[in-house]
Amino acid sequence: MAEVAFIGLGVMGFNMAGHLACEGHSVRVYNRTPGRISLWCDEFGGDAFATPREAAEGAEFVMVCVGNDADLRAVLLGEDGAFAGMAPGSILVDHTTASADVAREMATLAAERELGFLDAPVSGGQAGAEAGMLSVMVGGERVFYDRAVPVIDSYAKMIRHMGPAGSGQLTKMVNQICVGGLLQGLAEALHFAQCAGLNAQGAMEVISKGAAQSWQLEHRHQTMLEGNFDFGFAVDWMRKDLSIVLDEAARNGAQLPVTALVDQFYAEVQAMGGGRWDTSSLIARLKKPA
Ligand SMILES: NC(=O)c1ccc[n+]([C@@H]2O[C@H](COP(=O)([O-])OP(=O)(O)OC[C@H]3O[C@@H](n4cnc5c(N)ncnc54)[C@H](OP(=O)(O)O)[C@@H]3O)[C@@H](O)[C@H]2O)c1
């Protein structure tokens, strides 16, 4: 069992850190808003710290799950940042969905301090984090990956090394390209079924056993038909992810016309007040005929 620090007890991190504690690791936690720390310690009984640096001191592994590039820099760098507290040979595992650029930058800064760095974004959402069944895509040096796998395994059903620093984030971008297109397709399919006067629920049940089957279809068609979006993965987060994807595509030359369009549709959902709605809310733009 390892000495592990966890920084960022949000929707995802709270549950991931909980699985580490339940597996028997010794867990040291930090969260910017202190209320989340007491909530976590009441439930799991780990040790609370006032800065990322203090949480990281003495930890063999430091796991991070914050919002975006700027948040990652805020918790890793500077006098109170995690890097300042980490001992040579320890490993930073970043579960934030961030850019590949920031992953490469942090990996370089970590190497200068003789630390390991892995970019390890996750897929599987809140439900996956609660169940400890996340899919984890990892970039960074293999030697650090091999050491971190048994710890990451506490909350994963699938872990894969994808290549050098930044490769985990690039793989997460592939995931988000798939998800955006799938959800827009599903929204249009449900909308069409309703306009055609079909039993949309029945249509989904029968096609879910055929070639159109997907996780989104299985888990989201019902709430999409009900117009219930008050849960899940927020549109604001998805727009952050798609902006990272489109920036990367502008650099590597990939053509993503559908992804760019879906990003604009999400901007419309935000304008409707749906920034915190689940990403399946794309259907809310499509009005049923009267
Ligand atoms: N939710 C999902 O379904 C899901 C699925 C896959 C991947 N992700 C990714 O996982 C990451 C976390 O998502 P989440 O849903 O857990 O988000 P969340 O609930 O909003 O939590 C964000 C966490 O980051 C902390 N944080 C943000 N900015 C910070 C800063 N500048 N300094 C220190 N701490 C900061 C927050 O602290 P406070 O409590 O103080 O705000 C909170 O602990 C994101 O990159 C997201 O894209 C999310």
The ligand as an SDF file (V2000), in Angstrom:
LIG
                    3D

 48 52  0  0  0  0  0  0  0  0999 V2000
  -17.6550   15.0810  -14.2890 N   0  0  0  0  0  0  0  0  0  0  0  0
  -17.4450   14.2080  -15.2520 C   0  0  0  0  0  0  0  0  0  0  0  0
  -18.3570   13.4690  -15.6680 O   0  0  0  0  0  0  0  0  0  0  0  0
  -16.0680   14.0860  -15.8730 C   0  0  0  0  0  0  0  0  0  0  0  0
  -15.8100   12.9720  -16.6840 C   0  0  0  0  0  0  0  0  0  0  0  0
  -14.5560   12.8200  -17.2370 C   0  0  0  0  0  0  0  0  0  0  0  0
  -13.5870   13.7990  -17.0230 C   0  0  0  0  0  0  0  0  0  0  0  0
  -13.8770   14.8980  -16.2640 N   0  0  0  0  0  0  0  0  0  0  0  0
  -12.8170   15.9010  -16.0720 C   0  0  0  0  0  0  0  0  0  0  0  0
  -12.3010   15.7670  -14.7510 O   0  0  0  0  0  0  0  0  0  0  0  0
  -11.9240   17.0460  -14.2570 C   0  0  0  0  0  0  0  0  0  0  0  0
  -12.6780   17.3350  -12.9630 C   0  0  0  0  0  0  0  0  0  0  0  0
  -14.0710   17.2720  -13.2410 O   0  0  0  0  0  0  0  0  0  0  0  0
  -15.1610   17.3280  -12.0580 P   0  0  0  0  0  0  0  0  0  0  0  0
  -16.4440   16.9840  -12.6870 O   0  0  0  0  0  0  0  0  0  0  0  0
  -14.6640   16.5770  -10.8780 O   0  0  0  0  0  0  0  0  0  0  0  0
  -15.1270   18.9010  -11.7530 O   0  0  0  0  0  0  0  0  0  0  0  0
  -15.6220   19.6620  -10.4480 P   0  0  0  0  0  0  0  0  0  0  0  0
  -16.6370   18.8870   -9.6940 O   0  0  0  0  0  0  0  0  0  0  0  0
  -15.9480   21.0600  -10.8830 O   0  0  0  0  0  0  0  0  0  0  0  0
  -14.3060   19.6970   -9.5420 O   0  0  0  0  0  0  0  0  0  0  0  0
  -13.1780   20.4600   -9.8920 C   0  0  0  0  0  0  0  0  0  0  0  0
  -12.1700   20.3300   -8.7750 C   0  0  0  0  0  0  0  0  0  0  0  0
  -11.0200   21.1310   -9.1140 O   0  0  0  0  0  0  0  0  0  0  0  0
  -10.7880   22.0670   -8.0680 C   0  0  0  0  0  0  0  0  0  0  0  0
  -10.2220   23.2940   -8.6440 N   0  0  0  0  0  0  0  0  0  0  0  0
  -10.6750   23.9300   -9.7670 C   0  0  0  0  0  0  0  0  0  0  0  0
   -9.8950   25.0130  -10.0040 N   0  0  0  0  0  0  0  0  0  0  0  0
   -8.9610   25.0460   -9.0260 C   0  0  0  0  0  0  0  0  0  0  0  0
   -7.8900   25.9210   -8.7380 C   0  0  0  0  0  0  0  0  0  0  0  0
   -7.5940   26.9700   -9.5350 N   0  0  0  0  0  0  0  0  0  0  0  0
   -7.1390   25.6650   -7.6450 N   0  0  0  0  0  0  0  0  0  0  0  0
   -7.4100   24.6080   -6.8550 C   0  0  0  0  0  0  0  0  0  0  0  0
   -8.4170   23.7320   -7.0730 N   0  0  0  0  0  0  0  0  0  0  0  0
   -9.1820   23.9630   -8.1490 C   0  0  0  0  0  0  0  0  0  0  0  0
  -12.1460   22.3070   -7.4410 C   0  0  0  0  0  0  0  0  0  0  0  0
  -11.9930   22.8580   -6.1530 O   0  0  0  0  0  0  0  0  0  0  0  0
  -13.2320   23.6170   -5.4390 P   0  0  0  0  0  0  0  0  0  0  0  0
  -14.0180   22.5550   -4.7370 O   0  0  0  0  0  0  0  0  0  0  0  0
  -12.5850   24.5770   -4.5340 O   0  0  0  0  0  0  0  0  0  0  0  0
  -14.0160   24.3010   -6.5470 O   0  0  0  0  0  0  0  0  0  0  0  0
  -12.6820   20.8670   -7.4360 C   0  0  0  0  0  0  0  0  0  0  0  0
  -12.0810   20.1180   -6.4200 O   0  0  0  0  0  0  0  0  0  0  0  0
  -12.2190   18.0610  -15.3840 C   0  0  0  0  0  0  0  0  0  0  0  0
  -11.0500   18.2790  -16.1120 O   0  0  0  0  0  0  0  0  0  0  0  0
  -13.2800   17.3410  -16.2000 C   0  0  0  0  0  0  0  0  0  0  0  0
  -13.2740   17.7680  -17.5610 O   0  0  0  0  0  0  0  0  0  0  0  0
  -15.0920   15.0520  -15.6700 C   0  0  0  0  0  0  0  0  0  0  0  0
  1  2  1  0
  2  3  2  0
  2  4  1  0
  4  5  1  0
  4 48  2  0
  5  6  2  0
  6  7  1  0
  7  8  2  0
  8  9  1  0
  8 48  1  0
  9 10  1  0
  9 46  1  0
 10 11  1  0
 11 12  1  0
 11 44  1  0
 12 13  1  0
 13 14  1  0
 14 15  2  0
 14 16  1  0
 14 17  1  0
 17 18  1  0
 18 19  2  0
 18 20  1  0
 18 21  1  0
 21 22  1  0
 22 23  1  0
 23 24  1  0
 23 42  1  0
 24 25  1  0
 25 26  1  0
 25 36  1  0
 26 27  1  0
 26 35  1  0
 27 28  2  0
 28 29  1  0
 29 30  1  0
 29 35  2  0
 30 31  1  0
 30 32  2  0
 32 33  1  0
 33 34  2  0
 34 35  1  0
 36 37  1  0
 36 42  1  0
 37 38  1  0
 38 39  2  0
 38 40  1  0
 38 41  1  0
 42 43  1  0
 44 45  1  0
 44 46  1  0
 46 47  1  0
M  CHG  2   8   1  16  -1
M  END
$$$$
